[in-house]
Amino acid sequence: MREVPLLAWRHLASRPRQSALTIAGVALGVAVFVFTVSMMDGLLVFFTQRLIRVSPLLTVLPERLDVNLAREQLRHAAPLEIVSISRVPVPDDRPTVRGATALAARVRSVPGVVGSSVAGATPVVLSFGTIAEPATLVGLDPGDEATVTELPRCVVQGRWDGLASRRDGVVVGRDLADRLGVQVGDRLAAVGDAGRARELEVVGIIATGLGSTDESTAYVNLSVAQGVAGWGGDEGTEIRLRTAAVANLDGLRRQVQAITGHRVETWEETSQASLKLFRMIGVTTYLLTGFVLIVAGLGIANKLTTIILDKERDIAILRSFGFSRGAVRGVFLIEGLLLGVAGATAGCIVAATVIEYFTIFPIRFAAREGAVLAYTELFLAKDPRYYVIISLAALVISAAAALVAVRRAVRVVPVEVLRGTA
């Protein structure tokens, strides 16, 4: 068995050009696969970072739970100490959270919650001169919102603090501002569903990188949105929460639900459709790119088959000298693994070099109108697991290709081959 690796090496060294081309094929497959995974995961990471930056991690929605969890727990613990008072239900279809300010203050004291903000979103038509655009008017307290999201840091013109200094101020999404043709200091009119109009002064223009925000959202003080929508002074469409943790929020969500009696949604649930879209695109891309590795495996199988056809007489001689089928199989299996290891190593080096280059000198391009994400720069994720997993996949494919090719070698009958060449 000590001669098996030596024979494998000599077979590959005897045809350096073919070996180099086979290794190059594997290296190309590995490099393309690593770069593609880095690019697609980078897109998902880029979107997630932008989303977490400007969105609440937990959102208390207007939908009430069928049973108040805290009251139900108390009922089970002390059933004789609960007095239930009922009244005739008052029909009201307004999708708002009643007593939102008080609920936000209570939720703010929950361990793990680091900020809360009451927000109210209502559809409006914004008009500037003869131009009118549909938009979503989001009312909030600018100071409270700064504890929940990084929206104040996304203002590219004007100031977020302008909302605090001017009660009729508005911060408009960049794409929406471009369509309206407004600049900081301009005045525009907002008309809600109820027909109520409000004149607003543009105090800032915001660019978050999320299409839904930049293209159709304008931020105002909460009282302005309440007035346009016709709500009461303590109503909002949601309570926005920032938590110390980003993941594993189910436990904290249940606590907030127990306190508020309203359904609470995590940021992953809110953006579930977009996250699924990115993951589906990624999986499709991985499958298509994976065929490059399979083609590289076929190259290894072709290389080994050529060697086996060339070395049938040598294999017969080895078998006649006592080499077992397992030893012969081991020779070509080692050859396949050597080609796979060399190709995977070279591919990882190439991929790492290209990823580092594009990290230092990123590709920039114009954002596509109507896109979910303003993806204006090639963002590549860096994770050592990419190299390990894809290299292991390349080795598995190389070993499988070698086993397919070696079936011919182990079927060689020494007597028939040597008799034919005598």
N, C-alpha and C positions, 0 to 999 in steps of 0.2 A: 504493500500500500504506500510505501514511501516514494515509489516511482510514479504514482498517479499524478500528484501535482506537477512534477517535473515534465511529464509527458504533455499535460495540459498546457503548460507554459510554452513548450517547444512548438506545439501545434500552432499557437497563436503567433509566436515570434516568426514562424516560417513564412507567414503571409502578413507582413506589417501593414500594407496598404489596406487590405480588406478588413483587418482588425481595427485600424484607425477609423475607417468609414463606419463600421458597426458601432464603435464607441461614440462616434460623433452623432449617430442617429439616436442612441439612447440619451446622450447629453442634451440634444435638442429637445427631445420629448420631456425630459425632466425639467429643463429650464423653462420651457413654455408653460408647463403645468404649474410650476411654482409661481411664475410671474402672474399667471391667470388667477390662481387662488389668492395671491397677495392683492391683486387689483380688485377682485370681486369682494373679498372680505374688507378691503379698504373702503370700498363704496358703502358697505353696510356700517362700518365703524364711523365713517364720515357722517352718514345720515343720523346714526344714533347720537353722536356727539352734538350735532346741531339741534337735534330734537330735545335732548336732555337740557341743553343750554337755554332754550326759550320756552319749554313746556313744563307744566307741573308734573311731579312724579306721582302724585295721587290727586284725584279730582273727585270731589263730592258732587254728585249729580242730583237733579231735581227728583228723580224717581225714588219714591219712598219704599222701604222694605215692607213686606206684608205684615211682619211682626217686629216691633221694637225689641232688639236682642237684649238690651239691658233690662227692660221691664219684664221680659219673659224669664230671664235668669232670676230676677228678684221674686217673681211670682212662684217659681219652683222652690226658692229658698225659704220664703215666708208667705205662704198663700193666704193666711188670715189677716195680714197687715196691709193688703192692697185694696183700695177703694177705686172702682172704675166708674167714671162719669161719662155718659155718652150724650150726643146731641144730633140733631138732624144734619146730615151732610150737606154742605154748601157746594153746589157745582162750580168748578173753576178749572178751566183747562190751561191756565197760564203755566208754562213749564219753568217755574222758578223755585228757588229754595227760600222758604219763608224764614224770617229771623236769621238770615245768613250771617250778619255781623256778630251776633251773640254766639252762633255755632262756631264761627271761625275762631273766636276768642277761646272757646272751650277746647277746641281741637288743638290749638297752639300749645296747650299745656301737656299734651300727650308725649311721653318719652319717645324720642326718635323723630318727632316733627320739629323742624327748625324754622319754619316760616309758613304763614297762611295769608291768603288774599281772596277777597270776594270779587268776583267778576260777573259781568252781565253782558251777554252777546245778543245783538238784535240785528236783523237785516235792514239795510237802508239803501237809499239811492243818494250818492254824493254828486253834487253838481258844482261845476266851476265854469262860469260863463255859459256857453252853449253846449258844453260837454257834460254828459251824465253817465255815471258808472255804478253798477250794483256793487255793494260791499257789505262787509260785516263790521258793525260798530261794536267794539269791545270796551265796555266801561270797567274801570278798576281804580283802586287807590294807588297812585304812582309810588308812594313810599312803601306800602305793604308788598306791592308786586316786586320790588327790588329784593325782598327777602325770599322770594319764591323762584324767580327766573332771572336771567341775565339780559332781559329786554333792554334795560337802560344802556348797556354797553354796545348794543346793536344799532344805536342811532348814528347815522352817518352824516346827517345835516341837522343843524339846530340842537336842541337839548331836550332830554327826557324830563328834566326838572321844569320845563316850560308848562307841563300839565299841572304842576303844583302851583305855579305862579299865576296861571291864567285858567279860570274855571271853564272857559269856552275853547280851550286849546285842544288840538288834535295832532297825533303823530301818525303819519300815513305810511303804508308800505311802499317801498321804492317803486315797484312796477306799477302799482296803482297810481302813485303820484306822477309817473311818466305818462300814463294814459290820460290822466286829467290835465296834465300840463301845469301842475302847481309847484310852487317853491315855498320855502320857509317865509312866513309873513303874509302869504295869500289867504284870502277868506273864501270858504266854500260853504254850501248849504247841504244839510243832511235831512232827508225826509224818511220817516219810518213807515211801518205798515199801517199804523193808525192815522196817517196823514199829518202827524205833527212834524213841524220843521224846526230846525235849529241851525243858526249860523255859527260856524266854527272858524277858528284861526289856526293855520298850520304852524305848529311850533317845532316840528321835527319830522324827519324822514328816516324810516327804519329799514334795515336790510338784514334779515335773519338767515337767509339761505334756504328757507323753506318756501316752496312755491305758493302754498295755500295762504301763508301769512303775507308775503311780499306783494302778492298780486291782488288780494281782495280784503285786506284787513286795515282798519283804522282804530287807533286807541284814543280813548277820551276818559275824562273823569267819570266815576261810577254814577254820580248824580245826573250827568248829561245823558247817559245811556238810559237810565231809569225814566227820565223825562220824555225822551223820544219814544220809548216803548210803552209808556203809560203804566209803569210799575210803581209800587210803593217804595218808600224810602229805605226799607230794610230787606229788599229783595235782590236776588241775583240768580243767574242761570247756573252758577257753579261756585264751589269753594276750591281754590287752588292751593295745593300743599307742597312744600319742599321737605324732603326727609333726609336724614343723615346717611342712610344707605340708598343705593341705586337699585340693587337687585334683592330678590327674596322679600317682597313687600306684602305677602299675603297675610302674615300675622298682624302687621300694623294696619292693613286695610280693614281687617275684622274689628280691631279696636275702634277705629274711626267710625265704622258702620254702627257699632254698638252705641256710640255716643250720639251720633247724628240721626240715626234711623233712616238714612238715605243710602242708596247704592253708591259705592266708591269704586272707582276704576283706576287701575295702574296705567302708567305711561305706555307699557307694552300692549295693553289691551286697547288703549285709545288709538295707537298707531299700528294695530295688528295687520290691517290690510296692506299698508306700505311695507312693513317688515316682511310679510309673506311674499310680496312681489319681489323684493330684493333677493330673498332666499331662493325663490323659484328660478329667477334669472341665474343666480349663482350655480344651482344644481345643474341646470341645463348646460351652462357653460362648462362646468366640470366634466360632464359626460362627453361633450363634444371634444374637449381638450384631451380627455383620457384616451381617445383613439390614437393620438400621437404616440403615446406610450405603447399601445398595442401594435402599431406599425413598427416601432422600434423593436418590439419582441419578435415580430416576424422577420426582421432583419437578422436578429441573433439566430433564429431557427434556420434561416437560409444559409448563414455563415457556417453553422455547425453541420448542416446537411452536406454542404460542399466539401467540408473537411472529411466527413465520414465517407463520402463517395471516393474521395482521393486516397483515403487511408484504409480502404477495405482490406488490401493485402497485408498492411501492417497490423491491422486488428486481428486478422486471421493468424498471423505469426504469433502475436501476443497470446491469443487464446490457446494456440498449440503449445506454448511454453508454460501454460498453467494459469494465465490471467482469467479470473472468473468474470461472469457477466456483470456482477456488481462492480468489479474494478474498472471494467470498460465503461460502464455507465457513469462511474465516478469521474473518469477523465473528462468526459464531455459535459457533465454537470458542472464541474469546476470551471471549465472553459466558459460556460454560459454565465456563471456567477462572476468570474473575473471581468468579463465584458460588461455585465450589469453594474458591478462596483465601480469600475473605471468610468463608465458613462454617467452613473448617478453622481459621482464625486465631481466630475467636470461640469455636469449640468447645474449642480448646486452652486459651484463657484461662479459660473456665468450668471445664474439668476441673482445671486447676492450682489454681484457687481452691477448688474443692470438696475436692480431695485435701489441700490445706494446712489447710483448716478441720477436716477429720476427723482430721488428724494432731495438731492442737492440742487438739481436743475429740473424742477417740475414742469410738466407740459400744462400749459394754460389754454383754455378755449372759452368761447362765448356760451353763456347759459342758454338752454333751449326754452322757448316760451311755452308755458303750460306744464313744465316738468314738475314732478313732486319735489325735487331737490335741485337747487341751483349749484350744480356740480361743475365748477369752473376750473378745477385744478386736479390733475391726476394724483389721487391719494392712495398710497400703497401701504398696506398693513405689514408689519414685521413680526413674525412669530417663528421661532426655531422649530416648532412642531411641523410646519409646512415641509421643511427639508427632510425631517425624519420620516414622516408618513409617506411622502411621495418617493423618497429613496427606497423605503421598504417595498412599496408597490412596484417600483422598477425591478427590484431584486426578485420579487415573486414572479413577475412576468418573465424575467430572464430565465429563472429556474424552470418555469413551465415550458418555455420555448425550448430549453435544452432537453427536457424530458421527452418532448414531442419528437425532437430530432434524433435522440439517442435510441429510439425504438428500432431504427434501422441497424444501428451498430450492434446491438445485442442479438439481433437475428442472424448475424453473420455466422455461417457454418465453415470452420477452418478447412475441412477436407475439400469442400466444393470450390472454395476460392483458390486454394493452393493448387488443386488439380487443374483448374481452368487456366492458371498462369504458368503451369509447368511446360 
